Amino acid sequence: MATETRSRSSSDGTTGELLAVAATILLASAPALFALYVIFDTFSPTGQTASLLDYATTTMSGAIIFAVLWFGLVLFAYWPSLAEAWNDR
């Protein structure tokens, strides 16, 4: 008596779709990542008495707000696609 076993391989495209959605989220988040990069790049621990958290929330609060709102917008737009690709894998 033979039993039929079915193995799922990544050749059906679901893994590729998952990677494509994840890469799209990363690419769409580039402006938010750039805003965070600007915060880290302009912070100078030797020239200031404020910590990185104080610097980010006071001097660069606009960049933080932009990064959080933009990333939230990107996740809102692409999360259903990511969840569907994850469930189909």
Backbone as JSON Lines, residues from 0, in Angstrom:
{"i":0,"aa":"M","n":[0.85,-1.16,0.0],"ca":[0.0,0.0,0.0],"c":[0.9,1.23,0.0]}
{"i":1,"aa":"A","n":[0.75,1.98,-1.0],"ca":[1.57,3.18,-1.14],"c":[0.79,4.39,-0.65]}
{"i":2,"aa":"T","n":[1.49,5.22,0.06],"ca":[0.85,6.47,0.51],"c":[1.44,7.62,-0.29]}
{"i":3,"aa":"E","n":[0.59,8.53,-0.63],"ca":[1.04,9.66,-1.43],"c":[1.43,10.8,-0.49]}
{"i":4,"aa":"T","n":[2.64,11.24,-0.65],"ca":[3.09,12.38,0.15],"c":[3.33,13.54,-0.78]}
{"i":5,"aa":"R","n":[2.97,14.68,-0.32],"ca":[3.16,15.89,-1.13],"c":[4.04,16.84,-0.35]}
{"i":6,"aa":"S","n":[5.11,17.21,-0.94],"ca":[5.98,18.18,-0.28],"c":[5.85,19.5,-1.0]}
{"i":7,"aa":"R","n":[5.82,20.56,-0.22],"ca":[5.73,21.89,-0.79],"c":[7.13,22.42,-1.04]}
{"i":8,"aa":"S","n":[7.33,22.83,-2.21],"ca":[8.64,23.38,-2.54],"c":[8.5,24.86,-2.79]}
{"i":9,"aa":"S","n":[9.61,25.54,-2.81],"ca":[9.59,26.97,-3.05],"c":[9.47,27.29,-4.53]}
{"i":10,"aa":"S","n":[9.33,26.27,-5.36],"ca":[9.24,26.52,-6.79],"c":[7.86,27.01,-7.21]}
{"i":11,"aa":"D","n":[6.88,26.96,-6.31],"ca":[5.55,27.42,-6.69],"c":[5.41,28.93,-6.63]}
{"i":12,"aa":"G","n":[6.44,29.64,-6.22],"ca":[6.43,31.09,-6.29],"c":[6.01,31.8,-5.02]}
{"i":13,"aa":"T","n":[5.56,31.07,-4.0],"ca":[5.11,31.75,-2.8],"c":[6.26,32.38,-2.03]}
{"i":14,"aa":"T","n":[7.39,31.72,-2.01],"ca":[8.54,32.31,-1.33],"c":[9.03,33.54,-2.08]}
{"i":15,"aa":"G","n":[9.02,33.45,-3.38],"ca":[9.4,34.61,-4.18],"c":[8.45,35.77,-4.0]}
{"i":16,"aa":"E","n":[7.15,35.44,-3.88],"ca":[6.17,36.5,-3.65],"c":[6.37,37.14,-2.28]}
{"i":17,"aa":"L","n":[6.67,36.33,-1.28],"ca":[6.93,36.85,0.05],"c":[8.15,37.77,0.05]}
{"i":18,"aa":"L","n":[9.2,37.36,-0.63],"ca":[10.4,38.19,-0.73],"c":[10.13,39.47,-1.51]}
{"i":19,"aa":"A","n":[9.3,39.38,-2.53],"ca":[8.97,40.56,-3.33],"c":[8.2,41.58,-2.49]}
{"i":20,"aa":"V","n":[7.25,41.11,-1.7],"ca":[6.48,42.02,-0.86],"c":[7.38,42.63,0.21]}
{"i":21,"aa":"A","n":[8.23,41.82,0.83],"ca":[9.14,42.34,1.85],"c":[10.11,43.37,1.25]}
{"i":22,"aa":"A","n":[10.61,43.1,0.06],"ca":[11.51,44.06,-0.59],"c":[10.77,45.34,-0.97]}
{"i":23,"aa":"T","n":[9.51,45.22,-1.36],"ca":[8.72,46.4,-1.67],"c":[8.5,47.25,-0.43]}
{"i":24,"aa":"I","n":[8.23,46.62,0.69],"ca":[8.06,47.36,1.94],"c":[9.36,48.07,2.3]}
{"i":25,"aa":"L","n":[10.47,47.39,2.16],"ca":[11.77,48.01,2.46],"c":[12.05,49.18,1.52]}
{"i":26,"aa":"L","n":[11.78,49.0,0.25],"ca":[12.01,50.06,-0.72],"c":[11.07,51.24,-0.49]}
{"i":27,"aa":"A","n":[9.81,50.96,-0.19],"ca":[8.85,52.03,0.07],"c":[9.16,52.76,1.37]}
{"i":28,"aa":"S","n":[9.87,52.12,2.27],"ca":[10.25,52.74,3.53],"c":[11.54,53.54,3.45]}
{"i":29,"aa":"A","n":[12.11,53.66,2.27],"ca":[13.38,54.37,2.1],"c":[13.34,55.8,2.63]}
{"i":30,"aa":"P","n":[12.29,56.58,2.41],"ca":[12.28,57.94,2.99],"c":[12.32,57.94,4.52]}
{"i":31,"aa":"A","n":[11.63,57.0,5.13],"ca":[11.66,56.92,6.59],"c":[13.04,56.48,7.08]}
{"i":32,"aa":"L","n":[13.63,55.53,6.38],"ca":[14.97,55.09,6.76],"c":[15.99,56.22,6.56]}
{"i":33,"aa":"F","n":[15.8,57.04,5.53],"ca":[16.69,58.16,5.31],"c":[16.54,59.19,6.43]}
{"i":34,"aa":"A","n":[15.32,59.42,6.9],"ca":[15.11,60.35,8.01],"c":[15.82,59.86,9.27]}
{"i":35,"aa":"L","n":[15.77,58.56,9.52],"ca":[16.48,58.01,10.68],"c":[18.0,58.11,10.48]}
{"i":36,"aa":"Y","n":[18.45,57.91,9.24],"ca":[19.87,58.06,8.95],"c":[20.34,59.49,9.23]}
{"i":37,"aa":"V","n":[19.53,60.47,8.85],"ca":[19.9,61.87,9.1],"c":[20.03,62.13,10.6]}
{"i":38,"aa":"I","n":[19.15,61.56,11.39],"ca":[19.24,61.73,12.84],"c":[20.55,61.16,13.37]}
{"i":39,"aa":"F","n":[20.88,59.95,12.95],"ca":[22.11,59.32,13.44],"c":[23.36,60.02,12.89]}
{"i":40,"aa":"D","n":[23.27,60.52,11.68],"ca":[24.43,61.16,11.06],"c":[24.73,62.53,11.67]}
{"i":41,"aa":"T","n":[23.69,63.28,12.02],"ca":[23.9,64.63,12.54],"c":[24.15,64.66,14.04]}
{"i":42,"aa":"F","n":[23.91,63.55,14.72],"ca":[24.16,63.5,16.16],"c":[25.65,63.37,16.42]}
{"i":43,"aa":"S","n":[26.14,64.24,17.29],"ca":[27.55,64.21,17.65],"c":[27.65,64.07,19.17]}
{"i":44,"aa":"P","n":[28.01,62.91,19.67],"ca":[28.04,62.71,21.12],"c":[29.11,63.54,21.83]}
{"i":45,"aa":"T","n":[30.15,63.91,21.12],"ca":[31.2,64.7,21.76],"c":[30.87,66.18,21.79]}
{"i":46,"aa":"G","n":[30.07,66.65,20.86],"ca":[29.77,68.07,20.78],"c":[28.51,68.49,21.52]}
{"i":47,"aa":"Q","n":[27.77,67.54,22.05],"ca":[26.52,67.87,22.7],"c":[26.44,67.18,24.05]}
{"i":48,"aa":"T","n":[25.65,67.78,24.92],"ca":[25.45,67.16,26.24],"c":[24.21,66.29,26.26]}
{"i":49,"aa":"A","n":[23.35,66.41,25.25],"ca":[22.12,65.64,25.2],"c":[22.39,64.22,24.7]}
{"i":50,"aa":"S","n":[21.59,63.3,25.17],"ca":[21.71,61.93,24.68],"c":[21.06,61.83,23.3]}
{"i":51,"aa":"L","n":[21.22,60.7,22.66],"ca":[20.64,60.5,21.33],"c":[19.12,60.59,21.4]}
{"i":52,"aa":"L","n":[18.52,60.05,22.42],"ca":[17.07,60.1,22.56],"c":[16.59,61.54,22.74]}
{"i":53,"aa":"D","n":[17.28,62.32,23.57],"ca":[16.92,63.73,23.75],"c":[17.1,64.51,22.45]}
{"i":54,"aa":"Y","n":[18.17,64.25,21.76],"ca":[18.44,64.93,20.49],"c":[17.37,64.59,19.45]}
{"i":55,"aa":"A","n":[17.0,63.32,19.38],"ca":[16.02,62.89,18.39],"c":[14.63,63.44,18.7]}
{"i":56,"aa":"T","n":[14.28,63.55,19.97],"ca":[12.93,64.0,20.31],"c":[12.8,65.51,20.4]}
{"i":57,"aa":"T","n":[13.9,66.23,20.46],"ca":[13.8,67.69,20.52],"c":[14.24,68.32,19.21]}
{"i":58,"aa":"T","n":[15.49,68.21,18.87],"ca":[16.03,68.85,17.67],"c":[15.48,68.21,16.4]}
{"i":59,"aa":"M","n":[15.4,66.93,16.38],"ca":[14.98,66.21,15.17],"c":[13.59,65.62,15.3]}
{"i":60,"aa":"S","n":[12.72,66.25,16.04],"ca":[11.38,65.68,16.25],"c":[10.59,65.61,14.95]}
{"i":61,"aa":"G","n":[10.81,66.54,14.04],"ca":[10.13,66.48,12.76],"c":[10.52,65.25,11.96]}
{"i":62,"aa":"A","n":[11.8,64.89,12.01],"ca":[12.26,63.7,11.29],"c":[11.68,62.44,11.91]}
{"i":63,"aa":"I","n":[11.57,62.4,13.23],"ca":[10.98,61.24,13.9],"c":[9.51,61.11,13.54]}
{"i":64,"aa":"I","n":[8.79,62.21,13.58],"ca":[7.37,62.18,13.23],"c":[7.19,61.74,11.79]}
{"i":65,"aa":"F","n":[7.99,62.29,10.88],"ca":[7.91,61.89,9.48],"c":[8.19,60.4,9.32]}
{"i":66,"aa":"A","n":[9.24,59.9,9.95],"ca":[9.62,58.5,9.81],"c":[8.52,57.57,10.33]}
{"i":67,"aa":"V","n":[7.95,57.89,11.47],"ca":[6.9,57.04,12.04],"c":[5.65,57.07,11.17]}
{"i":68,"aa":"L","n":[5.23,58.25,10.75],"ca":[4.03,58.34,9.91],"c":[4.23,57.67,8.56]}
{"i":69,"aa":"W","n":[5.38,57.88,7.95],"ca":[5.62,57.27,6.64],"c":[5.67,55.75,6.74]}
{"i":70,"aa":"F","n":[6.36,55.24,7.75],"ca":[6.46,53.79,7.91],"c":[5.09,53.19,8.22]}
{"i":71,"aa":"G","n":[4.28,53.91,9.01],"ca":[2.92,53.44,9.28],"c":[2.08,53.4,8.02]}
{"i":72,"aa":"L","n":[2.24,54.39,7.17],"ca":[1.51,54.42,5.91],"c":[1.94,53.26,5.01]}
{"i":73,"aa":"V","n":[3.22,52.99,4.96],"ca":[3.72,51.89,4.13],"c":[3.2,50.55,4.66]}
{"i":74,"aa":"L","n":[3.25,50.36,5.96],"ca":[2.75,49.1,6.51],"c":[1.25,48.96,6.3]}
{"i":75,"aa":"F","n":[0.5,50.05,6.44],"ca":[-0.93,50.0,6.2],"c":[-1.22,49.61,4.76]}
{"i":76,"aa":"A","n":[-0.42,50.09,3.83],"ca":[-0.64,49.8,2.42],"c":[-0.23,48.38,2.04]}
{"i":77,"aa":"Y","n":[0.84,47.88,2.6],"ca":[1.39,46.6,2.15],"c":[1.2,45.44,3.12]}
{"i":78,"aa":"W","n":[0.69,45.67,4.32],"ca":[0.57,44.58,5.29],"c":[-0.37,43.48,4.81]}
{"i":79,"aa":"P","n":[-1.53,43.77,4.2],"ca":[-2.37,42.68,3.72],"c":[-1.67,41.78,2.7]}
{"i":80,"aa":"S","n":[-0.89,42.36,1.82],"ca":[-0.15,41.56,0.84],"c":[0.9,40.7,1.52]}
{"i":81,"aa":"L","n":[1.57,41.27,2.5],"ca":[2.59,40.51,3.22],"c":[1.95,39.37,4.0]}
{"i":82,"aa":"A","n":[0.83,39.63,4.65],"ca":[0.15,38.58,5.41],"c":[-0.35,37.47,4.51]}
{"i":83,"aa":"E","n":[-0.88,37.82,3.35],"ca":[-1.36,36.81,2.42],"c":[-0.22,35.97,1.88]}
{"i":84,"aa":"A","n":[0.9,36.62,1.54],"ca":[2.06,35.88,1.04],"c":[2.63,34.99,2.13]}
{"i":85,"aa":"W","n":[2.6,35.45,3.37],"ca":[3.12,34.63,4.48],"c":[2.23,33.43,4.72]}
{"i":86,"aa":"N","n":[0.91,33.61,4.65],"ca":[-0.01,32.5,4.89],"c":[-0.01,31.49,3.75]}
{"i":87,"aa":"D","n":[0.31,31.93,2.55],"ca":[0.33,31.03,1.41],"c":[1.63,30.24,1.26]}
{"i":88,"aa":"R","n":[2.62,30.54,2.05],"ca":[3.9,29.88,1.86],"c":[3.89,28.44,2.26]}
